[in-house]
Amino acid sequence: MSSTTNTTTIGTIGAPSRRNTELAMLVFAVLIPVFAYVNVGLAKDGSVPAGVLGYSLGLGLLAGVAHLVVRKWAPYADPLMLPIATLLNGLGLIFIWRLDQEPSLGKAMAPNQLMWSTLGVAFFLAILIFLKDHRVLQRYTYISMVVALILLVAPVFFPGVNGAKIWITIPGLGSLQPGEFAKIIIAIFFAGYLMVKRDALALASRRFMGLYLPRGRDLGPILVIWALSLMILVFETDLGTSLLFFGLFVVMLYVATERTSWIVFGLLLSAGGAVAVATFESHVQTRVHNWLNPLELLDGGVTETAQAMYSFGSGGILGSGLGQGYSRLILGIAPKSDYILATVGEEVGLAGLMAILLLYGLLIERGIRTALAARDPFGKLLSIGLSGAFALQVFVVAGGVTGLIPLTGMTMPFLAQGGSSVIANWALVAILLRISDTARRPAPAPAPSTDAEMTQVVRP
């Protein structure tokens, strides 16, 4: 028997990394947007777009570099998150480029979006390379709270856009939407805070109608977050960020304590606050009025919600075909960001829209699965927080465009035009991959004993 200690673990030998699966999925994630690009060009001009080769190489290079970094620095990470994010980002670029072909919809935005997507992937790579362990983020629980509050408050001091103050202007860089980055930092703060306080928050005072009611003194945190979300709604008239901020805390609080009563309290506070603010805030009143009366004529035309409804109806089940819709008729607010789902629904139909929503659902499911597999409570809560923030954003955007809820003004992750959004969501996926890698990495097995140790054991 050798006298040296074998450091190779038994678990490491038999554990699959699933990187080859990821690579195979990435091939499809690149080819599908490329075929869509060609399809749009043929539909609009009857020829293959001149930039198809450059786009194919660019998207393939970004996906390939991201895969190599994941293979090197996160070999046991989830194999589906990167392909799904790549596919959604690639399709988003195609739909934005397709809308660029309509002169009535403003200047071309696809080149800028491609630049921001590249920067987002670079941010994704930096997080995977330099963030060796997600538990390091727990050290910055209260620092992240301060940073998140600064990001949420900053837009108050800048002019509003379309009635909402969600942007800040940086000379030389243009406009930035700090709420996109705040959702990640808020999730880090909530995860660190609830990990410490969850036992106290889980205590119940009495049972009422089948629910265990929390103690009165434990209602403080949820009331503070509720008040902050209302302040965002009042001073920034940003319904989306307010819903995301408060909803994220309630979801994470429920996961941390397993108390259904927190969900009930959250829904009651959310509904009560929204009704109270709507009584005096004209911007919120307008959003609700347009939601309830989408076909009402305003200034000689119908609302953007009605235009989106017409687009969905025109698309039917299978759609009119890429590049063959009438998106140029959507002349309202942000057809390339807020209402890009209307173009998706018209040109690829209900079937294509449901396929894209299923991609979002699958990405969220992989995030929740990462939370279930995480071995530390902070990782579990952070995974749930990031997945919950992503899910809430998809819900409020898709729900607003389809008329399920009032329009909130947020952007569809990866799909819609917006530099802040695409960078923040690539960072979100990177953190989830880091947690996934830690969760799926085989635990080190005990090292076998040396000859000398075995001799001491058997010696009488």
C-alpha positions in Angstrom: 0.0 0.0 0.0 1.3 3.5 -0.9 2.4 5.7 1.9 1.0 8.9 0.2 -2.5 10.2 0.7 -4.8 10.0 -2.4 -6.6 13.4 -2.6 -9.0 12.4 -5.4 -12.4 11.9 -3.9 -14.7 9.1 -4.8 -17.6 11.5 -5.4 -15.6 13.5 -7.9 -14.8 10.5 -10.1 -18.4 9.6 -10.8 -20.1 13.0 -10.8 -21.1 14.2 -14.3 -20.6 17.9 -15.0 -23.2 18.1 -17.8 -21.1 20.6 -19.7 -21.4 18.6 -22.9 -25.2 18.8 -22.6 -24.9 22.6 -22.2 -22.7 22.8 -25.3 -25.3 20.9 -27.4 -28.1 23.1 -26.1 -26.0 26.2 -26.9 -25.7 25.1 -30.5 -29.5 25.2 -30.8 -29.6 28.5 -28.8 -27.4 30.1 -31.5 -28.9 28.5 -34.6 -32.6 29.4 -33.8 -32.0 33.2 -33.7 -29.8 33.0 -36.8 -32.6 31.2 -38.7 -35.0 33.8 -37.4 -32.7 36.6 -38.6 -32.7 35.1 -42.1 -36.5 34.6 -42.0 -37.0 38.3 -41.2 -34.7 39.4 -44.0 -36.4 37.2 -46.6 -39.9 38.4 -45.5 -38.9 42.1 -45.6 -36.6 42.3 -48.6 -36.7 38.9 -50.3 -33.0 38.3 -49.6 -30.7 37.1 -46.8 -29.6 40.0 -44.6 -26.1 41.2 -45.2 -25.2 41.1 -41.6 -26.2 37.5 -40.9 -22.6 36.1 -41.0 -21.4 38.7 -38.5 -24.4 38.2 -36.2 -23.9 34.4 -36.3 -20.2 34.7 -35.5 -20.8 37.3 -32.8 -23.6 35.4 -31.0 -21.6 32.1 -31.4 -18.5 33.7 -30.0 -20.3 35.1 -27.0 -22.0 31.8 -26.3 -18.7 29.9 -26.8 -16.7 32.0 -24.5 -19.4 31.9 -21.8 -19.5 28.1 -22.1 -15.7 27.8 -21.8 -15.7 30.0 -18.7 -18.5 28.0 -17.1 -16.7 24.8 -18.0 -13.5 26.1 -16.3 -14.8 28.0 -13.3 -18.2 26.4 -12.6 -18.0 22.9 -14.0 -20.9 21.5 -12.0 -23.4 24.4 -12.7 -26.8 23.8 -14.1 -26.6 22.9 -17.8 -29.7 24.7 -19.0 -29.5 28.3 -17.6 -26.8 29.5 -20.0 -28.5 28.1 -23.2 -31.9 29.5 -22.2 -30.5 33.0 -21.5 -28.5 32.9 -24.8 -31.6 31.9 -26.8 -33.8 34.6 -25.2 -31.1 37.3 -25.7 -30.6 36.2 -29.3 -34.3 36.3 -30.1 -34.6 39.7 -28.4 -31.9 41.1 -30.7 -33.8 39.7 -33.7 -37.1 41.2 -32.7 -35.5 44.6 -32.0 -33.7 44.5 -35.4 -37.0 43.5 -37.0 -38.7 46.6 -35.4 -35.8 48.7 -36.6 -36.9 48.0 -40.2 -40.0 50.2 -39.5 -39.0 53.8 -39.9 -42.0 55.0 -38.0 -40.8 53.3 -34.8 -37.7 55.5 -34.4 -34.0 55.1 -34.8 -32.3 51.7 -35.0 -31.6 50.2 -31.5 -30.3 46.7 -32.4 -26.6 47.8 -32.6 -26.8 49.4 -29.2 -28.6 46.3 -27.8 -25.9 44.1 -29.2 -23.3 46.2 -27.5 -25.1 46.1 -24.1 -25.6 42.3 -24.5 -21.8 41.9 -25.0 -21.2 44.0 -21.9 -23.8 41.8 -20.0 -22.0 38.6 -21.0 -18.6 40.2 -19.9 -20.2 41.0 -16.6 -21.5 37.4 -16.4 -17.9 36.1 -17.0 -16.4 38.4 -14.4 -18.9 37.2 -11.7 -18.1 33.5 -12.4 -14.4 34.1 -12.5 -14.0 36.3 -9.4 -16.9 35.2 -7.2 -15.5 31.9 -6.0 -18.2 31.3 -3.3 -21.6 32.9 -3.2 -21.5 32.9 0.6 -19.0 35.8 0.5 -22.0 38.0 -0.4 -23.5 37.3 3.0 -20.8 39.5 4.6 -22.3 42.5 2.8 -25.9 42.1 4.0 -26.3 45.6 5.4 -24.0 47.3 2.9 -26.2 45.9 0.1 -29.2 47.4 1.9 -27.7 50.8 1.8 -26.6 50.4 -1.9 -30.1 49.2 -2.8 -31.8 52.1 -1.1 -29.5 54.6 -2.9 -30.3 52.9 -6.3 -34.0 53.0 -5.6 -34.1 56.7 -4.4 -31.7 58.1 -7.0 -34.3 58.4 -9.8 -36.4 60.9 -7.7 -33.8 63.6 -8.5 -34.1 63.1 -12.3 -36.8 64.1 -14.7 -39.6 61.5 -15.3 -40.1 59.6 -18.5 -43.6 58.9 -19.6 -44.9 59.8 -16.2 -42.5 57.6 -14.2 -39.2 58.4 -12.6 -37.2 55.2 -13.1 -34.2 56.6 -14.9 -31.0 58.4 -14.0 -28.8 60.2 -16.5 -25.0 59.7 -16.5 -23.0 62.1 -18.7 -21.2 60.1 -21.4 -23.2 56.9 -20.8 -26.8 58.0 -21.3 -29.7 56.8 -19.2 -29.6 54.0 -16.6 -32.4 52.2 -14.9 -31.0 51.5 -11.4 -34.1 49.4 -10.4 -32.8 46.6 -12.6 -29.6 46.3 -10.5 -31.4 47.0 -7.2 -33.5 43.8 -7.5 -30.3 41.7 -7.3 -28.8 43.7 -4.4 -32.1 43.7 -2.5 -32.3 39.9 -2.9 -28.8 39.7 -1.3 -29.9 41.8 1.6 -33.2 39.9 2.1 -31.3 36.6 2.0 -28.8 37.7 4.6 -31.4 39.3 6.9 -33.9 36.5 6.8 -31.3 33.8 7.4 -30.6 35.4 10.8 -34.2 36.5 11.7 -36.2 33.6 10.2 -36.6 31.8 13.5 -38.1 34.8 15.3 -40.3 35.6 12.3 -41.6 32.0 12.2 -43.0 32.2 15.7 -46.8 32.4 15.9 -49.0 34.2 18.5 -52.4 32.7 17.9 -54.4 30.7 15.3 -57.2 32.4 13.3 -59.2 30.9 10.5 -56.6 28.2 10.0 -53.7 30.6 9.9 -51.0 31.0 12.4 -50.7 34.8 13.0 -47.3 36.3 13.5 -46.5 38.1 16.7 -47.2 41.8 16.7 -43.6 42.8 17.3 -42.5 40.7 14.3 -44.7 42.7 11.9 -42.1 45.5 11.9 -40.0 44.3 8.9 -42.9 43.7 6.6 -44.5 47.1 7.5 -41.2 48.9 6.8 -40.8 47.2 3.4 -44.5 48.0 2.6 -44.0 51.6 3.5 -40.8 51.8 1.3 -42.7 50.3 -1.6 -45.5 52.8 -1.2 -42.9 55.7 -1.1 -41.5 54.4 -4.4 -45.0 54.3 -5.9 -45.8 57.8 -4.7 -42.6 59.7 -5.4 -41.4 57.8 -8.5 -44.8 56.6 -9.8 -43.1 53.4 -10.6 -45.7 50.6 -10.1 -43.4 47.9 -11.4 -40.5 48.4 -9.0 -42.9 48.9 -6.1 -44.6 45.5 -6.9 -41.3 43.8 -7.4 -39.7 45.2 -4.2 -42.6 44.3 -1.9 -43.5 41.0 -3.7 -39.9 39.8 -3.5 -39.7 40.3 0.3 -43.0 38.5 0.9 -42.0 35.5 -1.2 -38.6 35.2 0.5 -40.3 35.7 3.9 -42.7 32.9 3.2 -39.9 30.6 2.1 -37.8 31.4 5.1 -40.6 30.9 7.7 -43.0 28.5 5.9 -45.9 30.6 7.3 -48.8 31.1 4.9 -49.9 34.0 7.1 -47.1 36.2 5.7 -48.5 35.7 2.1 -52.0 36.7 3.3 -50.6 39.8 5.1 -48.5 40.7 2.0 -51.5 40.5 -0.3 -53.7 42.6 2.0 -51.0 45.2 2.5 -50.3 45.3 -1.3 -53.9 45.7 -2.3 -54.6 48.3 0.4 -51.6 50.3 -0.4 -52.3 50.3 -4.1 -55.9 51.4 -3.6 -54.8 54.2 -1.2 -52.2 55.6 -3.6 -54.6 55.4 -6.6 -56.9 57.8 -4.8 -54.6 60.7 -5.2 -51.8 59.7 -7.7 -52.9 60.6 -11.2 -50.4 58.5 -13.0 -51.6 55.3 -11.3 -55.2 56.3 -11.9 -54.4 56.7 -15.6 -52.8 53.2 -15.8 -55.7 51.6 -14.0 -58.2 53.5 -16.2 -56.5 52.4 -19.4 -56.5 48.8 -18.1 -60.2 48.8 -17.3 -61.1 50.7 -20.5 -58.6 49.6 -23.1 -60.8 50.4 -26.1 -61.6 54.0 -25.0 -60.5 56.6 -27.5 -57.7 58.9 -26.2 -56.6 62.0 -28.2 -58.0 60.6 -31.4 -56.6 57.0 -30.9 -56.9 53.9 -28.8 -54.7 53.0 -25.9 -51.5 51.1 -26.3 -53.2 48.2 -24.5 -55.8 48.1 -27.2 -53.1 48.2 -29.9 -51.4 45.2 -28.2 -54.7 43.3 -28.1 -55.2 43.9 -31.8 -51.7 42.6 -32.4 -52.4 39.4 -30.4 -55.7 38.9 -32.2 -54.1 39.4 -35.6 -51.4 36.8 -34.9 -53.9 34.1 -34.0 -52.5 30.7 -33.2 -49.5 30.4 -35.5 -48.8 34.1 -36.2 -48.4 36.1 -39.4 -44.8 35.2 -39.8 -41.5 36.9 -38.8 -41.3 40.3 -40.5 -44.8 40.2 -41.8 -46.7 41.8 -38.9 -48.0 45.3 -38.6 -45.9 46.4 -35.6 -45.5 49.9 -37.2 -49.1 50.6 -36.1 -48.1 50.4 -32.4 -47.1 54.0 -32.2 -47.5 54.4 -28.4 -45.0 54.0 -25.6 -41.8 52.0 -26.3 -42.8 49.4 -28.9 -39.3 47.9 -28.6 -39.3 47.6 -24.9 -42.6 47.7 -23.0 -44.7 46.3 -25.9 -42.2 44.0 -27.7 -44.4 41.1 -26.6 -47.1 42.5 -28.9 -44.8 42.0 -31.9 -43.9 38.5 -30.6 -47.5 37.5 -30.3 -48.5 38.9 -33.7 -45.6 37.4 -35.7 -45.2 34.0 -34.0 -48.7 33.7 -32.7 -50.0 32.1 -29.5 -47.8 29.0 -30.1 -44.6 31.0 -30.3 -45.5 33.3 -27.4 -46.2 30.3 -25.2 -42.9 28.8 -26.2 -41.1 31.9 -25.1 -43.0 32.1 -21.9 -42.1 28.4 -21.3 -38.5 29.3 -21.7 -38.9 31.9 -19.0 -40.7 29.3 -16.8 -37.9 26.8 -17.4 -35.3 29.3 -16.4 -37.2 30.1 -13.2 -37.7 26.4 -12.5 -33.9 25.8 -12.8 -33.4 28.6 -10.3 -35.8 27.1 -7.8 -34.2 23.7 -8.3 -30.9 25.3 -7.5 -32.4 26.6 -4.2 -33.7 23.1 -3.3 -30.2 21.7 -4.0 -28.3 24.4 -2.1 -26.6 23.1 1.1 -26.5 26.4 3.0 -29.5 28.5 4.0 -28.1 31.7 2.5 -27.7 30.0 -0.9 -31.3 28.7 -0.7 -32.8 32.1 0.1 -30.6 33.9 -2.4 -31.6 31.5 -5.2 -35.3 31.8 -4.3 -34.9 35.6 -4.2 -33.2 35.9 -7.6 -35.6 33.4 -9.2 -38.6 35.2 -7.6 -37.4 38.6 -8.8 -37.1 37.2 -12.3 -40.5 35.6 -12.1 -42.2 38.7 -10.8 -40.7 40.8 -13.5 -41.8 38.4 -16.2 -45.3 38.3 -14.7 -45.8 42.0 -14.4 -44.5 42.8 -17.9 -46.4 39.9 -19.6 -49.5 40.6 -17.5 -49.4 44.3 -18.4 -49.1 43.8 -22.1 -51.7 41.1 -22.3 -54.2 43.1 -20.2 -54.1 40.8 -17.1 -52.9 43.6 -14.8 -52.3 47.4 -15.3 -49.1 48.2 -17.3 -46.1 48.7 -15.1 -43.4 50.0 -17.4 -40.8 47.4 -16.7 -38.9 45.6 -19.5 -39.1 41.9 -20.5 -35.8 40.2 -19.4 -33.4 39.6 -22.2 -36.1 40.1 -24.9 -36.8 43.8 -24.7 -34.6 46.8 -25.6 -32.7 48.1 -22.6 -29.1 48.1 -21.6 -29.6 48.1 -17.8 -32.0 45.2 -18.0 -29.8 42.9 -20.1 -26.7 43.5 -18.0 -28.5 43.0 -14.7 -30.2 39.8 -15.9 -26.9 38.3 -17.1 -25.5 39.1 -13.7 -28.5 37.4 -12.1 -27.9 34.2 -14.2 -24.2 34.2 -13.2 -25.0 34.3 -9.5 -27.5 31.4 -9.9 -24.9 29.4 -11.8 -22.4 30.0 -9.0 -24.8 28.8 -6.4 -25.7 25.8 -8.6 -22.1 24.9 -9.1 -21.6 24.9 -5.3 -24.7 22.9 -4.7 -24.0 20.2 -7.3 -20.3 19.9 -6.7 -19.5 16.5 -5.0 -18.7 16.7 -1.4 -15.1 15.7 -0.6 -14.8 12.1 0.6 -12.7 11.2 3.6 -9.1 10.5 2.5 -7.9 6.9 2.9 -5.6 6.2 5.7 -1.8 5.7 5.2 0.1 2.5 5.9 1.4 4.0 9.2 -2.1 4.8 10.4 -3.4 1.3 9.4 -0.5 -0.3 11.3 -1.4 1.8 14.5 -5.0 0.7 14.2 -4.3 -3.1 14.0 -1.5 -3.1 16.5 -2.7 -4.6 19.8 
